[in-house]
Amino acid sequence: MPNNSIKILFLSTLSSGVLISLCANSWLGAWMGLEINLLSFIPLLSSTKNMFSTEASLKYFLIQAIASSTLLFLILLKINIQEIFYLDKNKMWNTLLMTPLLMKIACAPFHWWLPSVVEGLSWMNCFIILSIQKAAPLILISYLLTNNIFIQFMVISSAIIGAIGGLNQISMRKILSFSSVNHISWMLVSMTMGSNLLMIYFIIYMINLISIISMMVSMNLSYITQTFNLMNNKKIIKFILFTSMLSLGGLPPFLGFFSKWVIIQYLIQNVMYTTTVILILTSLLTLFYYMRVMYTTLLITNSEVIWITSTLHFKFYNSNIIMFSLIIITLGMLICTMILLAQ
């Protein structure tokens, strides 16, 4: 919890903006919640300790303001044309209204702003922008989403770009941002199956993200090269970090595989074989650049000095959260499978 009262105020209004969007019974109310959420998050981005934060906050504000103004324009246009705003199966209007919301969550090909914005933020703001800020737009998209060619194009493009974009990155922030773009494709597919599946996937994604970012904050990591010789005296820290990364990549038997397993089962039942193959292959690519970090750190550049007997003590950002996340990630697959079989 931040010790600054102003940050606590903006975090509370940020959360209230998300709740207003989720609880709104009109599109103008949902737009108002998105604006409260945006205006609460912008002051949290600026920091005097990081000179890149001002540039990142300006980029984020411009992108979100363009998306919000476009959404408001489309809402008012539909109200004027149809005299009353109602949800229907008009694919043209649904596609138009989804476009600014897809830009807000950085769905490909509207993803280009996310890596550059995330690169200039602190880890706490990275977590907010990769998880909490996507909750309200995802729920609003689920109101409009129908399984058509436009959505299939967005799913496939997000999966491919999110997988390929992270292959040549050394910044952990950019790797997590491209991984987020890839996970957006799984979330969009889960919406076509039902909102319950979306909630399961989003919660598991947040658990993995909390574990990884907590480790990054506690070890003050930003780049892959910093992991090579930094944690040789604390092997358990390496184990927790890379277990979380493998879970985020969807490797069985970790928790991150469970949500993908359920989505793959639904896709096969609905005869969506092409989408299933593309999602699985792109997940293997994301798993590759996680494994690249892990393989290099654990095997190639791992070095120890045998005459040092004392161990270094690291100050954890929150050790309880990290250990709880490790237990959930390693045993969550077993627990979720038992619950599923019991039903």
N, C-alpha and C positions, 0 to 999 in steps of 0.2 A: 504494500500500500504506500503510495507516495506521501511524503511528509509535508508537501506544499499544499496549503489550503486551496489555492487557486486551481491546482491540478485536480484536486478532489472534486471541486465544483464542476470543472469542465468534463471530467469523467462521468459524473452523475448526469449531467445534461446530455452527454453523448449516449449514455445508456437509455435515457428517457426518449431521445429521438428515435432510437431503434424500436422501442416499445410502442411509440406513437404510430410508426409506420406499420408495425405488425398488427396493432389493434384498430387501425382506421377502417371505417366502413365506406369511405369514398376515396377516390384517387387524389383529390386535392389534399385530403388529410394525410395520405401516405406521402405525397410530395412534401408537405410541411414537415413531417417527421424526418425525411431525408435531409432537408435543409437545416433543421436544428442539429442533426447529427454532424453534418459537414461543418457548420460554423462553430461547433464545440470542439471538433478535432483539429482545426487549423491552429489555434493557440498552443495546443499540445505539441505540435510539430516543431515550432521554433525553439531554438536553444542557443544560448550564448557559448556553450562549450563545444559546439559542432558548427563549423562554418558552412557546411553543406546543407544544414537543415533549412535555412531560409530559402535556398533555391528549390529544395525538394518540396517545401510547403507551398511555394508559389506554383510549381508545376501541378501539384495535386489539386490546388484550389481551382486553377484554370480548367483542368480536365473535368473535375466534378461540377463546376459551374456550367460548363458547356452541356454536359449531360443533363443536369437538372433543368436548365432553361429549355432544352429540346423536349424533355419529358413534359414540362408544363405547357409548352406550345401545342404538343400533340393532344394533351388532355383537353385543353380549351377548344382546339379544332374539332375534336370529336363531339364535344358537348354542343357546339354551335351547329354541326351538321345533323346530328341525330336528335337534338333538343333535350335528350336525357341520356345520361351515361349509364350503360349497362354492359355486363360481360356477355359476350356472345362468341360464337365460333367463327367470326370473320377473320380469316387468316391474315388479311392485309393489315388490318388495324392491330392485331396482336403482334405481328412482326414489327410494325413501326414503333409500337409502345415498348417492345422488348429491347430495341436497339440501344437507346440511351442507358437502360438498366444493365445491359451487357457491357457497355463501356465502363460503367461504374465498378463492376467486379473484375475488370481487366480480362474479359474473355477475348481470345484471338478472333479476328485480327485487330481488335481494339486493345491489345495488351501492351503496346509499345511504351506507354508511360510508366508502367509498374516497375521494371528493373531500375530505371534511373531515379525514380522517387525513393524506392526502398534503400538504394545504396547510400543516400544521404541522411538516413534516419537512425535513431537509437534502436536498440533491440526491443524495447518495450513498445515503441511506436510501430516497429515492424510487425510485432504480434497483433497489434490492434488493426493495422491496415490489411493484414493477410487473413484475419479471421472475423473479428467483430464487425468491421465495416462491410463485410460481404453478407451478413445475415439478413438485413432488411431487403436489399435488392434481390437476393435469391428467393425469398418468400414471395415478393411481388412478381418475379418472373414465373413462379410456379402457378400463379393465378391465370396467366396468359398462355402458358406453354402447351402446345400441341405437337405431336410427333410428325413434323413435316420436313421438307427438303432443307429449309433454312436452318432448322435446329440441328439436323444431321451434319450440315456443313460446318456449323459452329463447333459441334462436338469433335469432329474429325480434325478441323484446323487447330483447335485448342490442344488436342492430344499431341499432334505432330509438332507444333511450334514449341509447346512446353517441354517436349522431350529433347528436341534438337537444340533448342536455345541454351540449355544448361550444360551441354557437352564441353564447351570451350571456356567455361567460367572458372575463375579461381576465388571469387568473392562468395562467401557463404550466404550473404544477403541476396545476391543475384541468383544463386542456385535455388534458394527457397522461393524466390519470386517466380522463376520459371517452373518450379515444381507446383506452385500454386496455380499457374495457368493450366498445367496438365490435370490437376485435380478438379478444376472447373468443368472439364469435359465429363468426368465421372459424375459430378453433381448434376449437370444438365441431363445426363442419361437417367439418373436416379429419379429426377422429377417426372419423367414420362411414366415411371412405374408407380409413383405415389409419393406424397409428402413425408410419410413415415420413413421411407428409405433414405430420403434426403437428410432428415434429421439424424439418422444413425450415422451416415457417412460424415456429416459435418461435425458431429460430436467427436467421433474417432479421430478425424483430422485435427481438431483443436487439441485433443489430448497429446497426440504426437508432436504438434507444434509447440505446446507448452513445455514438454520435456526437452526438446532440442534448444529452444531459445533460453530456457533456464540454464542449461549447460553453457551456452555461448556467453551469457551474462556473467556467470560465475567464473569462467576461465578467461574472460575478456578476449574472445576470439572474433576475428572478422574475415580471415582468409584461410585457405586450405594449408598454405605453407606454415602457418602458426601451429598447426596440430601435429607437425612432424616430430619435433623433439620437446614439445612443451609439457606433455603429460606422461613422460616415461616413468616417473616416480609414483604415479597414481594410476595403476592399470584399471582399477574399477571405474574411474572417470571415463577412460577411453571406451570401456565396455558399455557403459550407460549411454554415452553419446552415439556410438555407432549402432547400438541396438535400436535406439529411437529413430535413427536415419533409415535403417533397414525396414523398420515398421512403417515409416512414412512412405517408403518406396513400394510397400505391399508384398514383402517377402514372407511366406509362411514359415513358421507357425505364429508369427507375431500378430498383434491386434489389427494392424493396418490391412492385413490380407482379408480379414473377415468381411468388411464392408464391400471390398471388391469382389469377393467370392459370391456374395448374395446378388450383387448387380449382374455379374456374369451369368448366374443361374437364371435371372429374370430375362436377360437379353436372349439367351438360348431358347427359353420357353416361348418368346415372342418372335422367333425366327429372324433375329437381327444379327446374322452371322458376320457380315462385313464389318459392322461397327464393333462387334466383339473382338474380332481379330486385330483391328487397328488399335483398340484400347489396350489389349494385352501386349502387343509389340511395343507400343510407346511406353508402357509401364516398365518393360524390360530395359528400355533406354534410360529412363529416369533411375532405375535401380543400378544401371551401369555407372552413372557418374556419382552415385553414393558409394558403390563398391570401389570405385577408383580412389576415392579419398581414404576409405577404410584399408584397402590393400596396401597403399603407399605408407600410411601412417603406422600400421601394425607390423608390416613385414620388411619393407625396403629400407626406410629411413629410421627405423626403431633402433636406438642405441642406449646402452646402459653403462654406467661406471660402477664397477664391482666394489670399489673401496669406499663408496659413500653408503653409510648404513642408516643415516637419519633420513626420514621422509619429509617431504615438504607438505605443509598444511595449507590448503586453499580455503578461502572464505567462500562458502557457497552462497549464491543469491537466495536460495531457499531450499535447504537440503531436504526438508519434508516433502516438498512438491516433487523434487527430482526422484527420491526413492519411491514415492507413491506412483509416479508416472512409470518408473521401471517395472514395478509389480503389475500395474495395469497392462502395460505393453506386452510383457512376457506371458502373463497368465490370462489376459483378456480374451484371446482366441479360444482357449479352453472353456472359459466361463460362458462366452457368448454361444458357442456351439452346444453346450449343455442346456442352456436356456432354450435355444432353437429346437433341440430334439425333444425337450420336455413339452413344448407346445404341440 
